[in-house]
């Protein structure tokens, strides 16, 4: 809706999840805050009120609860083959060369 008048990202971080806090100024006539308050600074993920007022355009949900999980692990090895293939040997040589390049 059109309840929020002005939204700024605060320099402060949430104590619970580490996200940056949002500073929101609501429309005077349509403020969802108690006692007709117009301004609130809180975490979008952890604050019940802010969370209830927001919607996401993605179907997966707005927040990832464990970031970093499931990233950068590659495709994995196909099981069932015994011994090392020429491709495995070449990959290991490449990794060793890359590691030497980083040390220099």
C-alpha positions as CSV (number, residue, x, y, z in Angstrom):
1,X,0.0,0.0,0.0
2,X,0.9,3.6,0.4
3,X,1.4,3.7,4.1
4,X,5.2,4.4,4.0
5,X,6.1,8.0,3.2
6,X,9.9,7.7,3.4
7,X,12.2,4.7,3.8
8,X,15.9,5.0,4.6
9,X,18.5,2.3,5.4
10,X,20.0,3.1,8.8
11,X,23.7,2.8,9.6
12,X,22.8,0.6,12.6
13,X,22.6,-3.2,12.5
14,X,20.1,-5.6,14.0
15,X,21.3,-7.3,17.2
16,X,19.5,-10.5,16.4
17,X,20.3,-11.2,12.7
18,X,22.9,-8.6,11.7
19,X,20.8,-7.0,9.0
20,X,20.8,-3.2,8.5
21,X,17.9,-1.5,10.1
22,X,15.3,0.5,8.2
23,X,14.1,3.9,9.2
24,X,10.5,4.4,8.0
25,X,8.4,7.5,8.2
26,X,4.7,6.6,7.7
27,X,1.9,8.6,6.2
28,X,0.2,10.7,9.0
29,X,-3.3,9.5,8.3
30,X,-2.4,5.8,7.5
31,X,0.2,5.0,10.0
32,X,0.1,1.4,11.4
33,X,2.0,2.4,14.5
34,X,0.3,2.7,17.8
35,X,-0.8,6.1,19.2
36,X,-0.5,7.7,15.7
37,X,3.3,7.6,15.7
38,X,4.8,8.3,12.3
39,X,8.5,7.1,12.6
40,X,10.0,3.8,13.4
41,X,13.5,2.3,13.0
42,X,13.6,-1.5,13.1
43,X,14.8,-4.7,11.4
44,X,12.7,-5.7,8.4
45,X,13.4,-9.4,9.1
46,X,13.0,-9.5,12.9
47,X,10.3,-6.8,13.6
48,X,6.8,-8.3,13.5
49,X,5.2,-5.1,12.4
50,X,7.6,-4.4,9.5
51,X,7.6,-8.0,8.4
52,X,3.8,-8.0,8.3
53,X,3.7,-4.9,6.2
54,X,6.1,-6.1,3.5
55,X,5.7,-8.4,0.6
56,X,8.2,-9.9,-1.7
57,X,8.2,-10.2,-5.5
58,X,10.0,-13.5,-5.4
59,X,8.2,-16.8,-4.8
60,X,11.1,-18.2,-2.7
61,X,10.5,-15.9,0.2
62,X,12.1,-12.7,1.2
63,X,14.8,-13.8,3.7
64,X,17.3,-16.6,3.6
65,X,17.7,-17.9,7.1
66,X,21.2,-19.5,6.6
67,X,23.2,-17.6,4.1
68,X,26.3,-19.2,2.9
69,X,24.9,-22.7,3.0
70,X,24.9,-24.6,-0.2
71,X,27.2,-22.2,-2.1
72,X,30.5,-22.8,-3.8
73,X,30.7,-26.6,-3.3
74,X,30.9,-27.5,-7.0
75,X,29.1,-30.2,-8.8
76,X,30.5,-33.1,-6.7
77,X,32.0,-36.3,-7.9
78,X,30.0,-39.0,-9.6
79,X,30.1,-42.1,-7.5
80,X,30.7,-45.6,-8.7
81,X,34.0,-45.2,-10.5
82,X,37.1,-46.6,-9.0
83,X,40.5,-45.1,-9.6
84,X,41.4,-41.7,-10.9
85,X,40.6,-40.6,-14.4
86,X,42.9,-38.5,-16.6
87,X,40.4,-35.7,-16.0
88,X,40.9,-36.0,-12.2
89,X,44.6,-35.9,-12.6
90,X,44.5,-32.8,-14.8
91,X,42.2,-31.1,-12.4
92,X,44.5,-31.7,-9.5
93,X,47.5,-30.4,-11.5
94,X,45.5,-27.3,-12.2
95,X,44.7,-26.8,-8.5
96,X,48.3,-27.2,-7.5
97,X,49.4,-24.6,-10.2
98,X,46.7,-22.2,-9.0
99,X,47.8,-22.6,-5.4
100,X,51.5,-21.9,-6.4
101,X,50.3,-18.8,-8.2
102,X,48.6,-17.4,-5.1
103,X,51.7,-17.9,-2.9
104,X,53.9,-15.7,-5.1
